[in-house]
Amino acid sequence: MSALLAVQEVSAGYGPIDVLKNVSLEVGEGEMVALIGANGAGKSTLLLCISRCVRQTSGEILFAGRITAGLRPHELARSGVAHAPEGRRIFPRLTVAENLELGAYSRRDRAGIARDMQSVYEMFPVLAERRRQAGGTLSGGEQQMLALSRAWMARPRLLLLDEPSLGLAPLIASQVFEALALWNRGGLAVLLVEQNARQALSLARRAYVLEQGVVTHSGPADKLADDPRVQQAYLGA
Ligand code: ATP
């Protein structure tokens, strides 16, 4: 069976020099895959490239068997790819509830949207308490929960997630990871970029290590977590 997402020998960058060099990676249907690597390795660039915000200079990306070159970012989003970029990209003047509704803007199943909003509120009670409050008045951690939940409200097949725990208190980070694990069990495929490599490897089924734009290791997450080179570079061993 073909992968849900297939990145095939992709190179990309912002100028004459490629940041990504011949990167190949796959995410299966309903699979959680982690992408780890040092600052500046090109992880965010790869997610931006997959979501069609950065153009590849060579190689091919396929989503659900379809070549994505030629699709605009919103067309790809409509076909089932949600991107929650680094930083809390919420609409600060809209309420929490309005932010969540916007996540679901391309859906028509009103009952499903209401049910999903309810499940977000159950998962993150603080968002329920603040549902009528402007998003911009939330704390950083709460905005992160909102950004993630808004991406999920689109009910994508694949979620591209950039550093969801960055700057979060440990308790809030663990709530975010619980939500991710739950959604993944429900069938959501996730490509997870995460600075907390230990956490990422414990959540994901498979993982890739990106070093200076090149995939240097890949395999089952538990095997990578046992690899001395990965331990030394990313797990503080
Ligand atoms: P971090 O964890 O620090 O975000 P990363 O692995 O996600 O790192 P990227 O953000 O993809 O890395 O950056 C890879 C390289 O591309 C870096 O050298 C960075 O300076 C450069 N870069 C990123 N965004 C741009 C941009 N908009 N214009 C030019 N260069 C950029």
py3Dmol code that shows the C-alpha trace and the ligand (Angstrom):
import py3Dmol

protein = """\
ATOM      1  CA  MET A   1       0.000   0.000   0.000  1.00  0.00           C
ATOM      2  CA  SER A   2       1.278   3.479  -0.776  1.00  0.00           C
ATOM      3  CA  ALA A   3       2.035   5.946   2.009  1.00  0.00           C
ATOM      4  CA  LEU A   4      -0.345   8.765   2.921  1.00  0.00           C
ATOM      5  CA  LEU A   5       2.564  11.200   2.576  1.00  0.00           C
ATOM      6  CA  ALA A   6       5.630  10.453   0.487  1.00  0.00           C
ATOM      7  CA  VAL A   7       8.481  12.935   0.280  1.00  0.00           C
ATOM      8  CA  GLN A   8      10.827  11.758  -2.449  1.00  0.00           C
ATOM      9  CA  GLU A   9      14.333  13.174  -2.746  1.00  0.00           C
ATOM     10  CA  VAL A  10      13.221  16.716  -2.074  1.00  0.00           C
ATOM     11  CA  SER A  11      15.608  19.642  -2.064  1.00  0.00           C
ATOM     12  CA  ALA A  12      14.438  23.111  -1.076  1.00  0.00           C
ATOM     13  CA  GLY A  13      15.629  26.375   0.412  1.00  0.00           C
ATOM     14  CA  TYR A  14      15.196  30.102   0.461  1.00  0.00           C
ATOM     15  CA  GLY A  15      17.931  31.218  -1.932  1.00  0.00           C
ATOM     16  CA  PRO A  16      20.685  29.771  -4.042  1.00  0.00           C
ATOM     17  CA  ILE A  17      21.717  27.275  -1.364  1.00  0.00           C
ATOM     18  CA  ASP A  18      19.374  24.390  -0.538  1.00  0.00           C
ATOM     19  CA  VAL A  19      18.440  23.931   3.116  1.00  0.00           C
ATOM     20  CA  LEU A  20      17.001  20.458   2.406  1.00  0.00           C
ATOM     21  CA  LYS A  21      19.089  18.070   0.379  1.00  0.00           C
ATOM     22  CA  ASN A  22      17.467  15.028  -1.208  1.00  0.00           C
ATOM     23  CA  VAL A  23      15.157  14.363   1.716  1.00  0.00           C
ATOM     24  CA  SER A  24      12.967  11.273   1.523  1.00  0.00           C
ATOM     25  CA  LEU A  25      10.401  10.436   4.167  1.00  0.00           C
ATOM     26  CA  GLU A  26       7.047   8.698   4.479  1.00  0.00           C
ATOM     27  CA  VAL A  27       4.061   8.859   6.786  1.00  0.00           C
ATOM     28  CA  GLY A  28       1.546   6.028   6.619  1.00  0.00           C
ATOM     29  CA  GLU A  29      -2.205   6.358   7.025  1.00  0.00           C
ATOM     30  CA  GLY A  30      -2.893   6.988  10.729  1.00  0.00           C
ATOM     31  CA  GLU A  31       0.794   6.846  11.615  1.00  0.00           C
ATOM     32  CA  MET A  32       2.649   9.183  13.983  1.00  0.00           C
ATOM     33  CA  VAL A  33       6.143   9.946  12.733  1.00  0.00           C
ATOM     34  CA  ALA A  34       8.680  12.128  14.544  1.00  0.00           C
ATOM     35  CA  LEU A  35      11.245  14.367  12.898  1.00  0.00           C
ATOM     36  CA  ILE A  36      14.105  15.313  15.174  1.00  0.00           C
ATOM     37  CA  GLY A  37      17.248  17.341  14.650  1.00  0.00           C
ATOM     38  CA  ALA A  38      19.249  20.292  15.923  1.00  0.00           C
ATOM     39  CA  ASN A  39      18.235  23.928  15.515  1.00  0.00           C
ATOM     40  CA  GLY A  40      18.585  24.994  11.916  1.00  0.00           C
ATOM     41  CA  ALA A  41      18.615  21.432  10.541  1.00  0.00           C
ATOM     42  CA  GLY A  42      15.685  22.269   8.253  1.00  0.00           C
ATOM     43  CA  LYS A  43      12.761  20.653  10.095  1.00  0.00           C
ATOM     44  CA  SER A  44      10.437  23.657   9.810  1.00  0.00           C
ATOM     45  CA  THR A  45      11.484  24.122   6.197  1.00  0.00           C
ATOM     46  CA  LEU A  46      10.471  20.544   5.445  1.00  0.00           C
ATOM     47  CA  LEU A  47       7.020  21.054   6.978  1.00  0.00           C
ATOM     48  CA  LEU A  48       6.626  24.315   5.035  1.00  0.00           C
ATOM     49  CA  CYS A  49       7.647  22.521   1.887  1.00  0.00           C
ATOM     50  CA  ILE A  50       5.121  19.729   2.465  1.00  0.00           C
ATOM     51  CA  SER A  51       2.350  22.280   3.022  1.00  0.00           C
ATOM     52  CA  ARG A  52       3.372  24.087  -0.186  1.00  0.00           C
ATOM     53  CA  CYS A  53       4.500  27.302   1.523  1.00  0.00           C
ATOM     54  CA  VAL A  54       8.098  26.764   0.418  1.00  0.00           C
ATOM     55  CA  ARG A  55       8.766  25.424  -3.096  1.00  0.00           C
ATOM     56  CA  GLN A  56      10.975  22.428  -3.617  1.00  0.00           C
ATOM     57  CA  THR A  57      13.751  22.854  -6.167  1.00  0.00           C
ATOM     58  CA  SER A  58      13.778  19.148  -6.983  1.00  0.00           C
ATOM     59  CA  GLY A  59      12.082  15.938  -5.963  1.00  0.00           C
ATOM     60  CA  GLU A  60       8.436  15.070  -5.561  1.00  0.00           C
ATOM     61  CA  ILE A  61       5.887  15.139  -2.741  1.00  0.00           C
ATOM     62  CA  LEU A  62       2.777  12.967  -2.883  1.00  0.00           C
ATOM     63  CA  PHE A  63      -0.220  13.158  -0.575  1.00  0.00           C
ATOM     64  CA  ALA A  64      -2.733  10.311  -0.806  1.00  0.00           C
ATOM     65  CA  GLY A  65      -1.048   9.204  -4.011  1.00  0.00           C
ATOM     66  CA  ARG A  66      -1.348  12.601  -5.681  1.00  0.00           C
ATOM     67  CA  ILE A  67       1.582  14.822  -6.627  1.00  0.00           C
ATOM     68  CA  THR A  68       1.192  18.073  -4.681  1.00  0.00           C
ATOM     69  CA  ALA A  69       3.316  20.292  -6.943  1.00  0.00           C
ATOM     70  CA  GLY A  70       0.917  22.725  -8.545  1.00  0.00           C
ATOM     71  CA  LEU A  71      -1.465  22.799  -5.571  1.00  0.00           C
ATOM     72  CA  ARG A  72      -1.829  26.036  -3.631  1.00  0.00           C
ATOM     73  CA  PRO A  73      -1.462  25.752   0.158  1.00  0.00           C
ATOM     74  CA  HIS A  74      -5.242  26.143   0.718  1.00  0.00           C
ATOM     75  CA  GLU A  75      -6.009  23.475  -1.885  1.00  0.00           C
ATOM     76  CA  LEU A  76      -3.714  21.048  -0.127  1.00  0.00           C
ATOM     77  CA  ALA A  77      -5.341  21.978   3.198  1.00  0.00           C
ATOM     78  CA  ARG A  78      -8.749  21.211   1.722  1.00  0.00           C
ATOM     79  CA  SER A  79      -7.520  17.813   0.626  1.00  0.00           C
ATOM     80  CA  GLY A  80      -6.671  16.904   4.231  1.00  0.00           C
ATOM     81  CA  VAL A  81      -3.337  18.361   5.341  1.00  0.00           C
ATOM     82  CA  ALA A  82      -3.302  20.717   8.340  1.00  0.00           C
ATOM     83  CA  HIS A  83      -0.156  22.586   9.341  1.00  0.00           C
ATOM     84  CA  ALA A  84       0.251  23.945  12.865  1.00  0.00           C
ATOM     85  CA  PRO A  85       3.404  26.054  12.477  1.00  0.00           C
ATOM     86  CA  GLU A  86       5.872  27.018  15.170  1.00  0.00           C
ATOM     87  CA  GLY A  87       4.660  29.880  17.333  1.00  0.00           C
ATOM     88  CA  ARG A  88       1.081  30.417  18.345  1.00  0.00           C
ATOM     89  CA  ARG A  89      -0.705  31.435  15.189  1.00  0.00           C
ATOM     90  CA  ILE A  90      -4.155  32.154  16.489  1.00  0.00           C
ATOM     91  CA  PHE A  91      -6.449  35.063  15.703  1.00  0.00           C
ATOM     92  CA  PRO A  92      -5.947  37.262  18.784  1.00  0.00           C
ATOM     93  CA  ARG A  93      -9.118  39.349  18.413  1.00  0.00           C
ATOM     94  CA  LEU A  94     -11.428  36.403  17.851  1.00  0.00           C
ATOM     95  CA  THR A  95     -12.755  34.413  20.751  1.00  0.00           C
ATOM     96  CA  VAL A  96     -11.563  30.922  21.583  1.00  0.00           C
ATOM     97  CA  ALA A  97     -14.795  29.480  20.145  1.00  0.00           C
ATOM     98  CA  GLU A  98     -14.452  31.533  16.943  1.00  0.00           C
ATOM     99  CA  ASN A  99     -10.860  30.381  16.515  1.00  0.00           C
ATOM    100  CA  LEU A 100     -12.022  26.768  16.769  1.00  0.00           C
ATOM    101  CA  GLU A 101     -14.906  27.366  14.343  1.00  0.00           C
ATOM    102  CA  LEU A 102     -12.453  28.855  11.847  1.00  0.00           C
ATOM    103  CA  GLY A 103     -10.455  25.645  11.994  1.00  0.00           C
ATOM    104  CA  ALA A 104     -13.562  23.862  10.760  1.00  0.00           C
ATOM    105  CA  TYR A 105     -14.426  26.409   8.037  1.00  0.00           C
ATOM    106  CA  SER A 106     -14.286  23.928   5.179  1.00  0.00           C
ATOM    107  CA  ARG A 107     -16.507  21.375   6.940  1.00  0.00           C
ATOM    108  CA  ARG A 108     -20.251  21.160   6.425  1.00  0.00           C
ATOM    109  CA  ASP A 109     -21.143  18.583   9.098  1.00  0.00           C
ATOM    110  CA  ARG A 110     -22.549  20.879  11.777  1.00  0.00           C
ATOM    111  CA  ALA A 111     -23.229  18.089  14.239  1.00  0.00           C
ATOM    112  CA  GLY A 112     -19.697  16.748  13.819  1.00  0.00           C
ATOM    113  CA  ILE A 113     -18.213  20.218  14.338  1.00  0.00           C
ATOM    114  CA  ALA A 114     -20.218  20.691  17.546  1.00  0.00           C
ATOM    115  CA  ARG A 115     -19.141  17.254  18.773  1.00  0.00           C
ATOM    116  CA  ASP A 116     -15.485  17.978  18.023  1.00  0.00           C
ATOM    117  CA  MET A 117     -15.635  21.351  19.780  1.00  0.00           C
ATOM    118  CA  GLN A 118     -17.071  19.601  22.797  1.00  0.00           C
ATOM    119  CA  SER A 119     -14.258  17.083  22.761  1.00  0.00           C
ATOM    120  CA  VAL A 120     -11.668  19.887  22.584  1.00  0.00           C
ATOM    121  CA  TYR A 121     -13.315  21.504  25.598  1.00  0.00           C
ATOM    122  CA  GLU A 122     -13.238  18.207  27.471  1.00  0.00           C
ATOM    123  CA  MET A 123      -9.590  17.702  26.596  1.00  0.00           C
ATOM    124  CA  PHE A 124      -8.609  21.254  27.527  1.00  0.00           C
ATOM    125  CA  PRO A 125     -11.091  22.498  30.160  1.00  0.00           C
ATOM    126  CA  VAL A 126      -9.301  25.841  30.327  1.00  0.00           C
ATOM    127  CA  LEU A 127     -10.384  26.521  26.731  1.00  0.00           C
ATOM    128  CA  ALA A 128     -13.978  25.780  27.715  1.00  0.00           C
ATOM    129  CA  GLU A 129     -13.746  28.234  30.593  1.00  0.00           C
ATOM    130  CA  ARG A 130     -12.396  30.879  28.234  1.00  0.00           C
ATOM    131  CA  ARG A 131     -14.472  30.106  25.175  1.00  0.00           C
ATOM    132  CA  ARG A 132     -15.868  33.649  24.962  1.00  0.00           C
ATOM    133  CA  GLN A 133     -12.557  35.327  25.692  1.00  0.00           C
ATOM    134  CA  ALA A 134     -10.368  36.827  22.939  1.00  0.00           C
ATOM    135  CA  GLY A 135      -7.627  34.417  21.912  1.00  0.00           C
ATOM    136  CA  GLY A 136      -4.962  37.089  22.369  1.00  0.00           C
ATOM    137  CA  THR A 137      -5.719  37.312  26.097  1.00  0.00           C
ATOM    138  CA  LEU A 138      -4.818  33.650  26.713  1.00  0.00           C
ATOM    139  CA  SER A 139      -1.492  32.647  28.205  1.00  0.00           C
ATOM    140  CA  GLY A 140       1.171  31.286  25.870  1.00  0.00           C
ATOM    141  CA  GLY A 141       0.408  27.686  26.820  1.00  0.00           C
ATOM    142  CA  GLU A 142      -3.319  28.185  26.341  1.00  0.00           C
ATOM    143  CA  GLN A 143      -2.723  29.741  22.924  1.00  0.00           C
ATOM    144  CA  GLN A 144      -0.650  26.710  22.011  1.00  0.00           C
ATOM    145  CA  MET A 145      -3.536  24.412  22.992  1.00  0.00           C
ATOM    146  CA  LEU A 146      -5.868  26.568  20.926  1.00  0.00           C
ATOM    147  CA  ALA A 147      -3.592  26.557  17.866  1.00  0.00           C
ATOM    148  CA  LEU A 148      -3.299  22.788  18.000  1.00  0.00           C
ATOM    149  CA  SER A 149      -7.025  22.298  18.567  1.00  0.00           C
ATOM    150  CA  ARG A 150      -7.867  24.659  15.729  1.00  0.00           C
ATOM    151  CA  ALA A 151      -5.715  22.598  13.361  1.00  0.00           C
ATOM    152  CA  TRP A 152      -7.482  19.439  14.538  1.00  0.00           C
ATOM    153  CA  MET A 153     -10.930  21.008  14.031  1.00  0.00           C
ATOM    154  CA  ALA A 154     -10.312  20.801  10.281  1.00  0.00           C
ATOM    155  CA  ARG A 155     -10.325  17.014  10.834  1.00  0.00           C
ATOM    156  CA  PRO A 156      -7.316  16.562   8.575  1.00  0.00           C
ATOM    157  CA  ARG A 157      -5.938  13.191   7.528  1.00  0.00           C
ATOM    158  CA  LEU A 158      -2.433  14.470   8.205  1.00  0.00           C
ATOM    159  CA  LEU A 159      -1.318  17.006  10.800  1.00  0.00           C
ATOM    160  CA  LEU A 160       2.057  18.705  10.376  1.00  0.00           C
ATOM    161  CA  LEU A 161       3.061  19.866  13.796  1.00  0.00           C
ATOM    162  CA  ASP A 162       5.985  22.153  14.530  1.00  0.00           C
ATOM    163  CA  GLU A 163       7.316  22.225  18.097  1.00  0.00           C
ATOM    164  CA  PRO A 164       3.991  21.895  19.941  1.00  0.00           C
ATOM    165  CA  SER A 165       5.619  21.878  23.391  1.00  0.00           C
ATOM    166  CA  LEU A 166       7.969  24.818  22.864  1.00  0.00           C
ATOM    167  CA  GLY A 167       7.884  27.096  25.907  1.00  0.00           C
ATOM    168  CA  LEU A 168       5.141  25.132  27.669  1.00  0.00           C
ATOM    169  CA  ALA A 169       5.122  24.239  31.346  1.00  0.00           C
ATOM    170  CA  PRO A 170       5.601  20.449  31.759  1.00  0.00           C
ATOM    171  CA  LEU A 171       1.997  19.875  32.866  1.00  0.00           C
ATOM    172  CA  ILE A 172       0.567  21.693  29.862  1.00  0.00           C
ATOM    173  CA  ALA A 173       3.022  19.987  27.528  1.00  0.00           C
ATOM    174  CA  SER A 174       1.866  16.602  28.798  1.00  0.00           C
ATOM    175  CA  GLN A 175      -1.785  17.590  28.137  1.00  0.00           C
ATOM    176  CA  VAL A 176      -0.826  18.533  24.588  1.00  0.00           C
ATOM    177  CA  PHE A 177       0.935  15.192  24.066  1.00  0.00           C
ATOM    178  CA  GLU A 178      -2.054  13.312  25.505  1.00  0.00           C
ATOM    179  CA  ALA A 179      -4.341  15.059  23.037  1.00  0.00           C
ATOM    180  CA  LEU A 180      -2.022  14.132  20.194  1.00  0.00           C
ATOM    181  CA  ALA A 181      -1.889  10.490  21.258  1.00  0.00           C
ATOM    182  CA  LEU A 182      -5.686  10.373  21.492  1.00  0.00           C
ATOM    183  CA  TRP A 183      -6.220  11.931  18.069  1.00  0.00           C
ATOM    184  CA  ASN A 184      -3.627   9.585  16.607  1.00  0.00           C
ATOM    185  CA  ARG A 185      -5.443   6.589  18.092  1.00  0.00           C
ATOM    186  CA  GLY A 186      -8.542   7.955  16.356  1.00  0.00           C
ATOM    187  CA  GLY A 187      -6.787   7.665  12.990  1.00  0.00           C
ATOM    188  CA  LEU A 188      -5.031  11.014  12.568  1.00  0.00           C
ATOM    189  CA  ALA A 189      -1.601  10.769  10.920  1.00  0.00           C
ATOM    190  CA  VAL A 190       0.966  13.153  12.405  1.00  0.00           C
ATOM    191  CA  LEU A 191       4.378  14.377  11.328  1.00  0.00           C
ATOM    192  CA  LEU A 192       5.765  15.744  14.571  1.00  0.00           C
ATOM    193  CA  VAL A 193       8.718  18.107  14.863  1.00  0.00           C
ATOM    194  CA  GLU A 194       9.586  18.285  18.528  1.00  0.00           C
ATOM    195  CA  GLN A 195      12.540  19.670  20.483  1.00  0.00           C
ATOM    196  CA  ASN A 196      11.829  17.190  23.254  1.00  0.00           C
ATOM    197  CA  ALA A 197      13.261  14.239  21.320  1.00  0.00           C
ATOM    198  CA  ARG A 198      12.659  11.786  24.150  1.00  0.00           C
ATOM    199  CA  GLN A 199       8.963  12.646  24.216  1.00  0.00           C
ATOM    200  CA  ALA A 200       8.718  12.577  20.421  1.00  0.00           C
ATOM    201  CA  LEU A 201      10.336   9.147  20.214  1.00  0.00           C
ATOM    202  CA  SER A 202       8.061   7.762  22.893  1.00  0.00           C
ATOM    203  CA  LEU A 203       4.926   8.973  21.084  1.00  0.00           C
ATOM    204  CA  ALA A 204       5.851   8.152  17.511  1.00  0.00           C
ATOM    205  CA  ARG A 205       5.966   4.785  15.774  1.00  0.00           C
ATOM    206  CA  ARG A 206       8.808   5.761  13.466  1.00  0.00           C
ATOM    207  CA  ALA A 207      11.245   8.654  13.332  1.00  0.00           C
ATOM    208  CA  TYR A 208      13.706  10.448  11.101  1.00  0.00           C
ATOM    209  CA  VAL A 209      16.768  12.434  12.146  1.00  0.00           C
ATOM    210  CA  LEU A 210      17.585  15.478  10.034  1.00  0.00           C
ATOM    211  CA  GLU A 211      21.111  16.913  10.187  1.00  0.00           C
ATOM    212  CA  GLN A 212      22.003  19.947   8.096  1.00  0.00           C
ATOM    213  CA  GLY A 213      19.225  19.219   5.664  1.00  0.00           C
ATOM    214  CA  VAL A 214      20.042  15.525   5.229  1.00  0.00           C
ATOM    215  CA  VAL A 215      18.225  12.510   6.710  1.00  0.00           C
ATOM    216  CA  THR A 216      20.965  10.689   8.624  1.00  0.00           C
ATOM    217  CA  HIS A 217      18.955   8.101  10.581  1.00  0.00           C
ATOM    218  CA  SER A 218      15.477   6.639  10.308  1.00  0.00           C
ATOM    219  CA  GLY A 219      13.589   3.685  11.646  1.00  0.00           C
ATOM    220  CA  PRO A 220      11.262   2.515  14.409  1.00  0.00           C
ATOM    221  CA  ALA A 221      11.200   5.157  17.160  1.00  0.00           C
ATOM    222  CA  ASP A 222      12.168   2.709  19.915  1.00  0.00           C
ATOM    223  CA  LYS A 223      15.194   1.513  17.916  1.00  0.00           C
ATOM    224  CA  LEU A 224      16.341   5.089  17.344  1.00  0.00           C
ATOM    225  CA  ALA A 225      15.907   5.837  21.039  1.00  0.00           C
ATOM    226  CA  ASP A 226      18.342   2.956  21.735  1.00  0.00           C
ATOM    227  CA  ASP A 227      20.876   4.089  19.125  1.00  0.00           C
ATOM    228  CA  PRO A 228      23.946   5.447  20.964  1.00  0.00           C
ATOM    229  CA  ARG A 229      24.551   8.123  18.296  1.00  0.00           C
ATOM    230  CA  VAL A 230      20.991   9.394  18.627  1.00  0.00           C
ATOM    231  CA  GLN A 231      21.177   9.173  22.407  1.00  0.00           C
ATOM    232  CA  GLN A 232      24.352  11.195  22.500  1.00  0.00           C
ATOM    233  CA  ALA A 233      23.203  13.873  20.071  1.00  0.00           C
ATOM    234  CA  TYR A 234      19.533  14.274  21.027  1.00  0.00           C
ATOM    235  CA  LEU A 235      18.699  12.488  24.248  1.00  0.00           C
ATOM    236  CA  GLY A 236      21.347  13.972  26.491  1.00  0.00           C
ATOM    237  CA  ALA A 237      22.969  10.587  27.148  1.00  0.00           C
TER     238      ALA A 237
END
"""
ligand_1 = """\
31
ATP
P 14.622 25.367 14.496
O 14.390 24.244 15.418
O 15.672 26.312 14.981
O 13.385 26.039 13.991
P 14.725 23.918 12.015
O 15.371 22.582 11.949
O 13.261 23.979 11.988
O 15.337 24.707 13.226
P 14.603 25.720 9.795
O 13.792 26.727 10.530
O 13.946 24.908 8.750
O 15.330 24.738 10.797
O 15.850 26.486 9.167
C 16.806 25.839 8.342
C 17.736 26.890 7.754
O 16.995 27.733 6.876
C 18.381 27.794 8.781
O 19.707 28.000 8.398
C 17.591 29.070 8.690
O 18.372 30.178 9.014
C 17.172 29.103 7.230
N 15.881 29.785 7.045
C 14.712 29.497 7.670
N 13.724 30.306 7.257
C 14.272 31.134 6.331
C 13.767 32.210 5.524
N 12.472 32.579 5.566
N 14.635 32.834 4.715
C 15.941 32.464 4.632
N 16.488 31.460 5.370
C 15.665 30.807 6.200
"""
view = py3Dmol.view(width=600, height=400)
view.addModel(protein, "pdb")
view.setStyle({"model": 0}, {"cartoon": {"style": "trace"}})
view.addModel(ligand_1, "xyz")
view.setStyle({"model": 1}, {"stick": {}})
view.zoomTo()
view.show()
